[in-house]
C-alpha cells in the first residue's frame, strides 16, 4: 500500500500543470451565455459597483433622435446606487438640470462571457474573457428631467461590461450602458465604472 501511495503521488506530480485547471480559469475559445438569477453573491457585487461617469449616447442624428429628457446637456454627473430591490440613478447635466430613474432589479439576468482572441499569447486556463451582465425590466418611476418621458411599460436595458476570468468580482466591470425605450422615451447613457471600496 505504501508503494502504491508513493507511486500515485509521483504520477500526480508528473502530470502537466494544466491538468489542474482552476475553477475560475477560462480556456482559449471560451464562450458562455446563460440566463440566471441575480443571487446574493451577484447582488453583493452590484452593491459595490460605483458609476463614475455618464455620457449621453449621441448619433449623427443627435439631438433629433432623443426623446424623453426635458433638458439635454453635453455632460452629466451620475450617482447610481443599488438598494435591495432597485437601482436609483441620479443624473445631473452641466446645466444643473437633474432627474432620478428608479429601476427595479429583475428576477433574471443574462450572464455573457467570450474569448475575443485579442491575446495571441493566451494559454489553456489563462484566457481573459470579455464579459457582460445584462439586466432588462420596466422603469419603476422617474423624476425631474426624466419624469414626463416615462409612460406605462417604458423599459430599461442596463449592461455592465468588463473582462476577467470566469469568476466575477467588482474590479472586472469597467463600463456601463443604460438604454431607456418607450412610447415617450428613447435615449441612452454610457460611462465608466469603479468600486465603492476604492473610495474608502
Backbone bond lengths (Angstrom), bond angles and torsions (degrees), N, CA, C in turn:
res aa  C-N    CA-C-N  psi(-1)  N-CA   C-N-CA  omega(-1)  CA-C   N-CA-C  phi
1 X - - - 1.453 - - 1.530 111.29 -
2 X 1.369 114.82 -40.36 1.457 118.47 179.13 1.523 110.43 -63.87
3 X 1.332 116.10 -39.79 1.466 120.26 179.28 1.526 110.77 -64.81
4 X 1.342 115.89 -40.87 1.463 119.99 179.81 1.534 110.88 -65.32
5 X 1.340 116.09 -41.76 1.459 120.14 179.21 1.523 110.76 -63.58
6 X 1.336 116.63 -40.39 1.460 120.66 178.51 1.525 110.55 -65.93
7 X 1.323 116.41 -41.21 1.461 120.93 178.28 1.527 111.05 -62.97
8 X 1.337 116.30 -41.47 1.468 121.28 -179.69 1.529 110.74 -65.07
9 X 1.329 116.73 -40.58 1.459 120.94 179.20 1.528 111.03 -63.60
10 X 1.329 115.98 -44.26 1.467 120.14 178.76 1.518 110.90 -63.39
11 X 1.338 116.49 -40.37 1.463 120.85 179.81 1.527 111.18 -62.43
12 X 1.336 115.35 -42.73 1.458 119.94 -179.92 1.518 110.85 -64.47
13 X 1.318 116.84 -42.23 1.459 120.69 -178.57 1.521 112.25 -66.63
14 X 1.318 116.76 -25.25 1.467 120.92 -179.67 1.519 113.12 -84.99
15 X 1.343 117.41 -9.16 1.456 120.08 179.05 1.520 110.16 -67.70
16 X 1.355 117.43 149.21 1.467 120.19 175.67 1.520 110.48 -59.03
17 X 1.331 115.81 146.79 1.463 119.74 -177.43 1.520 111.79 -62.16
18 X 1.351 117.76 -29.73 1.461 118.99 -177.92 1.520 112.57 -73.45
19 X 1.346 116.67 -4.75 1.464 119.34 176.21 1.523 110.89 -71.54
20 X 1.330 115.72 -15.89 1.456 120.64 -179.75 1.532 109.91 -111.05
21 X 1.323 115.87 45.40 1.461 120.39 -177.99 1.526 110.05 -55.11
22 X 1.340 116.24 132.66 1.457 119.80 -177.18 1.528 110.25 -72.36
23 X 1.321 114.51 160.12 1.465 119.79 -176.60 1.520 111.99 -66.53
24 X 1.339 117.38 -23.98 1.457 120.88 -177.61 1.525 112.81 -93.31
25 X 1.321 117.80 -5.53 1.464 121.02 -174.90 1.523 111.68 -79.57
26 X 1.332 115.59 146.57 1.463 121.97 174.97 1.523 108.70 -114.33
27 X 1.323 116.39 145.74 1.457 121.86 -179.72 1.515 111.09 -100.80
28 X 1.319 116.29 162.52 1.459 121.79 176.82 1.532 109.03 -56.86
29 X 1.324 116.66 133.00 1.462 120.86 -178.67 1.514 113.70 87.88
30 X 1.328 117.25 8.63 1.468 121.05 -177.90 1.529 111.15 -60.97
31 X 1.334 115.98 140.24 1.465 122.48 175.16 1.515 108.13 -153.52
32 X 1.336 116.02 131.84 1.456 120.19 177.33 1.518 109.47 -152.49
33 X 1.311 116.64 134.41 1.458 122.34 171.38 1.530 107.16 -143.48
34 X 1.313 115.17 125.35 1.466 118.85 -175.65 1.518 110.25 -148.94
35 X 1.311 114.77 151.08 1.460 122.13 172.87 1.515 107.44 -94.93
36 X 1.317 115.81 127.03 1.458 119.95 -177.03 1.518 109.61 -141.75
37 X 1.308 116.01 174.51 1.462 121.13 176.99 1.520 109.41 -96.77
38 X 1.323 118.48 140.18 1.464 120.28 174.52 1.528 110.00 -72.11
39 X 1.336 116.09 90.90 1.461 120.60 -177.59 1.530 110.56 -75.50
40 X 1.329 115.99 -175.96 1.463 120.64 -175.90 1.525 111.81 -60.83
41 X 1.328 117.77 -36.96 1.466 120.94 -179.84 1.524 110.24 -64.21
42 X 1.321 117.23 -44.75 1.459 121.83 179.03 1.521 110.41 -66.15
43 X 1.323 117.03 -44.02 1.470 120.38 -179.83 1.524 110.68 -61.79
44 X 1.321 117.55 -39.11 1.460 120.49 178.41 1.527 110.95 -61.72
45 X 1.328 117.22 -39.25 1.463 120.88 176.72 1.521 109.98 -65.56
46 X 1.322 116.92 -45.11 1.466 121.31 -179.27 1.527 111.45 -59.46
47 X 1.319 117.00 -36.65 1.463 120.58 -179.76 1.523 112.30 -69.30
48 X 1.338 117.13 -22.50 1.460 120.83 -178.86 1.528 112.67 -90.30
49 X 1.326 116.84 -12.45 1.464 120.13 -177.97 1.525 110.58 -76.28
50 X 1.328 115.00 134.67 1.466 121.01 178.64 1.524 109.26 -112.75
51 X 1.312 116.26 132.07 1.462 122.10 176.63 1.530 107.71 -87.70
52 X 1.326 116.40 109.33 1.464 120.95 -170.27 1.525 113.88 -89.06
53 X 1.329 117.21 -41.52 1.462 121.15 -177.65 1.516 109.82 -135.09
54 X 1.335 115.91 159.81 1.467 121.68 178.34 1.515 109.43 -143.29
55 X 1.314 116.13 131.37 1.455 123.09 176.61 1.523 109.03 -129.50
56 X 1.313 116.71 141.76 1.456 119.46 174.14 1.521 108.51 -74.94
57 X 1.330 116.86 135.99 1.464 119.80 177.84 1.518 108.79 -76.62
58 X 1.332 116.00 116.51 1.465 121.37 -175.39 1.521 110.69 -117.19
59 X 1.317 116.41 130.62 1.458 123.98 174.33 1.529 108.20 -104.27
60 X 1.339 118.49 175.92 1.470 119.47 175.44 1.527 113.78 -58.33
61 X 1.341 116.57 -19.39 1.467 120.42 179.57 1.527 112.71 -87.48
62 X 1.337 118.00 -1.14 1.475 121.60 -179.69 1.524 110.63 -59.58
63 X 1.335 119.20 137.05 1.469 128.21 4.34 1.524 114.16 -97.05
64 X 1.345 117.11 7.59 1.467 119.95 -174.34 1.524 112.95 -66.65
65 X 1.334 117.08 -21.32 1.466 119.49 -178.07 1.527 112.27 -91.11
66 X 1.311 117.77 7.56 1.463 121.56 -179.10 1.525 109.59 -113.11
67 X 1.316 115.76 135.36 1.460 120.94 174.03 1.526 108.74 -144.09
68 X 1.322 115.29 151.55 1.456 120.20 177.22 1.510 114.34 105.39
69 X 1.346 117.65 -1.16 1.465 121.49 175.06 1.517 107.28 -116.29
70 X 1.320 117.17 121.08 1.461 121.31 -172.73 1.516 112.38 -68.05
71 X 1.329 117.47 -31.04 1.463 120.76 -177.23 1.524 108.78 -142.55
72 X 1.336 116.38 107.04 1.458 120.69 -179.01 1.522 111.03 -80.00
73 X 1.330 115.76 151.97 1.460 122.54 176.50 1.524 108.73 -140.26
74 X 1.334 116.19 162.88 1.463 120.17 179.47 1.526 111.56 -79.13
75 X 1.321 117.05 -33.15 1.461 121.34 -177.66 1.524 110.15 -133.88
76 X 1.338 114.54 151.15 1.460 120.66 -178.31 1.530 110.18 -135.31
77 X 1.315 115.47 145.62 1.454 120.84 165.26 1.525 107.11 -97.04
78 X 1.317 116.31 155.03 1.455 119.04 -175.14 1.522 110.53 -141.05
79 X 1.313 114.54 140.66 1.452 122.81 167.97 1.524 106.57 -128.00
80 X 1.314 115.21 115.33 1.458 120.15 179.85 1.515 110.33 -119.26
81 X 1.303 117.31 127.48 1.457 121.52 -176.11 1.524 109.91 -136.47
82 X 1.320 116.26 129.71 1.456 120.78 173.86 1.514 109.13 -96.05
83 X 1.333 115.12 116.94 1.458 119.91 169.87 1.518 107.56 -84.76
84 X 1.295 118.56 -165.22 1.465 120.05 -176.89 1.520 112.59 -64.60
85 X 1.333 116.97 -29.77 1.461 119.24 -172.53 1.523 114.32 -126.91
86 X 1.332 119.54 -7.89 1.461 119.15 -175.61 1.524 111.66 -158.81
87 X 1.354 114.22 156.13 1.456 121.33 171.05 1.521 109.17 -88.52
88 X 1.324 114.93 147.02 1.451 121.82 172.27 1.524 107.29 -123.59
89 X 1.337 115.84 108.42 1.456 121.85 179.45 1.524 109.01 -101.16
90 X 1.312 116.01 118.30 1.457 122.36 176.02 1.520 107.89 -110.19
91 X 1.331 116.64 111.43 1.466 121.98 -177.18 1.523 109.92 -116.64
92 X 1.335 114.79 133.30 1.460 120.59 178.61 1.521 109.52 -127.98
93 X 1.336 116.03 129.39 1.452 120.96 178.87 1.514 112.02 -83.38
94 X 1.343 116.26 169.08 1.456 119.64 179.20 1.528 112.04 -70.87
95 X 1.341 116.32 -2.65 1.463 120.64 173.34 1.532 111.27 -94.99
96 X 1.353 115.59 10.05 1.471 123.15 179.02 1.525 113.52 67.00
97 X 1.314 117.71 12.85 1.457 121.73 173.18 1.529 108.27 -90.73
98 X 1.326 117.10 135.08 1.462 119.83 -173.93 1.520 111.80 -137.31
99 X 1.307 115.08 170.32 1.453 121.55 176.65 1.515 110.17 -165.23
100 X 1.318 115.19 161.17 1.466 121.63 -179.22 1.521 109.60 -120.73
101 X 1.325 115.90 135.25 1.460 122.97 173.55 1.524 108.34 -112.24
102 X 1.322 116.92 123.72 1.463 122.29 176.36 1.520 108.94 -103.58
103 X 1.337 115.69 117.52 1.459 121.93 -172.57 1.523 110.05 -122.87
104 X 1.328 117.91 113.11 1.469 120.21 -178.61 1.531 111.71 -68.90
105 X 1.315 116.16 139.42 1.464 121.07 175.46 1.524 108.52 -68.37
106 X 1.339 118.44 122.48 1.471 119.55 -177.99 1.530 111.62 -71.49
107 X 1.313 115.82 163.88 1.466 120.61 -179.73 1.516 111.93 -77.08
108 X 1.340 117.20 -18.75 1.460 121.07 176.27 1.529 109.45 -133.50
109 X 1.323 115.96 160.56 1.454 123.04 179.57 1.520 108.51 -146.28
110 X 1.326 116.13 166.53 1.462 121.35 175.66 1.523 108.31 -106.60
111 X 1.314 115.98 126.99 1.464 123.77 176.95 1.523 107.10 -109.06
112 X 1.340 116.11 113.74 1.465 121.45 -173.25 1.523 109.93 -123.76
113 X 1.337 116.84 135.48 1.456 121.57 175.97 1.512 110.58 -149.21
114 X 1.342 116.41 142.39 1.459 119.50 -176.27 1.526 110.52 -153.58
115 X 1.313 116.14 143.84 1.454 121.86 169.88 1.526 107.72 -79.70
116 X 1.340 117.45 116.00 1.466 121.61 -178.12 1.528 111.98 -92.61
117 X 1.322 116.48 6.10 1.469 122.08 174.03 1.528 111.99 57.16
118 X 1.324 116.00 38.35 1.463 120.05 179.45 1.520 112.84 -85.98
119 X 1.331 117.21 -16.34 1.457 121.50 -176.69 1.519 109.66 -118.51
120 X 1.328 116.28 110.52 1.467 120.51 -177.62 1.521 112.27 -72.54
121 X 1.345 117.27 -12.26 1.464 121.18 -178.36 1.523 112.94 -95.05
122 X 1.329 116.62 7.24 1.458 119.33 -179.84 1.518 110.64 -63.60
123 X 1.337 115.70 144.19 1.449 121.61 177.27 1.524 109.09 -122.73
124 X 1.327 115.48 170.94 1.459 120.45 179.28 1.525 109.18 -58.97
125 X 1.328 116.47 127.72 1.450 121.87 179.07 1.517 114.77 80.95
126 X 1.339 117.09 1.22 1.470 120.66 -176.26 1.521 110.85 -127.95
127 X 1.328 116.64 37.05 1.458 121.53 -176.62 1.528 110.94 -98.65
128 X 1.322 115.91 131.70 1.461 121.09 173.69 1.514 108.71 -90.00
129 X 1.305 116.73 125.22 1.462 120.84 -176.84 1.527 110.69 -105.21
130 X 1.322 115.38 148.33 1.463 121.78 168.37 1.515 107.26 -81.66
131 X 1.338 116.61 136.99 1.467 118.77 -175.64 1.516 111.62 -136.54
132 X 1.311 114.65 153.69 1.461 122.51 175.13 1.519 109.57 -138.70
133 X 1.320 115.05 142.03 1.460 122.27 163.80 1.520 106.37 -111.28
134 X 1.320 117.11 124.77 1.458 121.99 -175.64 1.532 110.22 -117.21
135 X 1.326 115.11 131.11 1.469 121.65 -179.53 1.528 108.73 -127.57
136 X 1.319 115.61 133.26 1.463 119.89 -179.11 1.521 109.44 -141.07
137 X 1.338 115.12 130.84 1.461 120.65 177.80 1.528 108.39 -165.41
138 X 1.316 116.73 -169.98 1.458 121.41 178.25 1.523 110.56 -93.57
139 X 1.317 115.56 144.99 1.457 120.86 176.81 1.525 109.08 -66.15
140 X 1.313 116.18 131.27 1.462 120.33 -178.81 1.526 111.36 -78.11
141 X 1.327 116.89 -48.74 1.462 121.05 179.83 1.522 109.49 -165.74
142 X 1.341 116.00 168.74 1.458 121.19 179.69 1.514 109.67 -151.69
143 X 1.333 115.74 155.28 1.457 121.25 177.97 1.520 109.30 -132.34
144 X 1.327 115.88 173.29 1.458 121.89 172.70 1.520 113.26 59.21
145 X 1.322 116.65 -130.46 1.460 121.89 -174.31 1.525 113.14 -67.16
146 X 1.335 117.68 -14.25 1.464 120.69 -179.30 1.531 113.32 -99.81
147 X 1.318 117.55 -13.57 1.462 121.65 -169.14 1.523 113.06 -57.12
148 X 1.320 118.11 -50.28 1.469 120.49 -174.31 1.523 113.20 -72.96
149 X 1.318 117.46 -10.64 1.462 120.44 179.77 1.517 114.16 -92.49
150 X 1.315 116.82 -2.43 1.466 119.83 -176.99 1.521 110.29 -101.78
151 X 1.315 115.33 105.10 1.463 122.43 174.88 1.532 108.43 -101.06
152 X 1.335 118.32 168.47 1.464 119.82 176.19 1.531 111.33 -54.39
153 X 1.323 115.62 141.01 1.471 124.04 178.36 1.533 114.31 70.76
154 X 1.322 117.70 15.74 1.460 119.48 172.53 1.529 108.67 -66.56
155 X 1.327 116.72 133.45 1.454 121.55 -174.33 1.526 111.97 -109.02
156 X 1.326 114.08 154.85 1.460 119.75 169.91 1.517 109.64 -122.36
157 X 1.331 115.43 154.00 1.461 122.36 176.72 1.524 106.70 -136.80
158 X 1.321 116.09 107.61 1.459 122.40 -177.65 1.517 109.46 -108.25
159 X 1.336 116.21 128.60 1.457 121.98 179.20 1.523 109.32 -124.10
160 X 1.326 116.34 127.37 1.455 122.60 172.19 1.517 107.71 -103.56
161 X 1.332 117.24 128.66 1.459 122.26 -172.20 1.527 110.77 -120.07
162 X 1.318 116.34 147.60 1.456 119.79 177.07 1.508 112.00 -179.90
163 X 1.322 116.13 -158.06 1.454 121.09 178.68 1.518 109.44 -155.08
164 X 1.327 114.91 159.47 1.461 120.55 -178.97 1.513 109.75 165.06
165 X 1.343 116.27 -150.11 1.457 119.33 176.10 1.527 109.18 -100.97
166 X 1.319 116.57 -164.66 1.460 119.94 -174.25 1.531 111.81 -69.64
167 X 1.329 117.57 -31.77 1.457 121.09 -178.95 1.528 109.97 -86.34
168 X 1.324 118.96 121.07 1.470 121.05 -175.92 1.523 112.41 -78.55
169 X 1.329 115.21 149.94 1.456 121.34 169.43 1.523 108.47 -148.27
170 X 1.313 116.63 171.04 1.461 121.22 -173.61 1.522 111.54 -58.42
171 X 1.329 116.94 -41.92 1.456 120.82 -175.83 1.518 115.11 -68.11
172 X 1.330 117.92 -12.81 1.468 120.71 179.74 1.519 111.90 -67.42
173 X 1.322 116.99 -36.30 1.462 121.05 -168.55 1.529 110.06 -92.76
174 X 1.322 115.31 120.85 1.464 121.34 -172.27 1.524 113.60 -116.71
175 X 1.332 119.09 -18.99 1.456 121.88 -176.70 1.532 110.57 -141.08
176 X 1.324 115.62 159.68 1.455 120.60 -179.64 1.524 109.73 -142.00
177 X 1.329 114.64 158.75 1.463 121.83 174.46 1.518 108.25 -145.18
178 X 1.325 116.34 131.99 1.460 122.47 179.60 1.517 109.19 -125.72
179 X 1.320 116.18 122.24 1.465 121.81 179.97 1.525 109.66 -116.25
180 X 1.324 116.03 132.79 1.466 122.75 178.12 1.527 108.24 -116.33
181 X 1.324 117.09 125.35 1.462 121.37 -179.30 1.526 110.31 -136.38
182 X 1.305 115.80 139.85 1.454 120.90 178.05 1.511 110.80 -178.15
183 X 1.319 115.90 -172.20 1.461 121.98 -178.03 1.519 111.98 -59.75
184 X 1.333 116.13 -33.23 1.467 120.51 -176.55 1.531 113.17 -120.18
185 X 1.335 116.89 8.63 1.465 119.75 -175.27 1.522 111.92 -138.08
186 X 1.318 114.32 139.88 1.469 121.03 172.64 1.533 108.13 -158.89
187 X 1.322 116.16 97.21 1.455 120.43 178.40 1.525 109.59 -162.02
188 X 1.329 115.10 166.89 1.462 120.48 -179.75 1.518 109.75 -149.35
189 X 1.328 114.87 148.88 1.455 122.68 173.49 1.527 108.99 -120.51
190 X 1.328 116.32 154.71 1.458 120.87 174.23 1.529 108.21 -146.62
191 X 1.326 115.94 159.96 1.456 118.69 -179.67 1.514 112.45 179.17
192 X 1.337 114.70 -168.06 1.459 122.07 -177.55 1.522 110.81 -99.36
193 X 1.339 113.89 154.43 1.456 121.78 178.06 1.521 110.41 -115.76
194 X 1.306 115.67 156.27 1.459 122.47 173.75 1.514 108.87 -144.82
195 X 1.315 115.75 -169.29 1.469 121.42 -179.42 1.522 109.87 -115.49
196 X 1.322 115.47 136.74 1.451 119.70 176.59 1.534 111.05 -64.62
197 X 1.320 116.98 -31.62 1.461 120.61 -178.66 1.533 110.89 -64.91
198 X 1.334 116.93 -30.70 1.446 119.93 -179.46 1.530 112.01 -68.87
199 X 1.343 116.46 -15.99 1.459 120.68 179.64 1.520 112.29 -87.76
200 X 1.333 116.24 -12.29 1.470 119.34 -175.33 1.531 111.14 -79.74
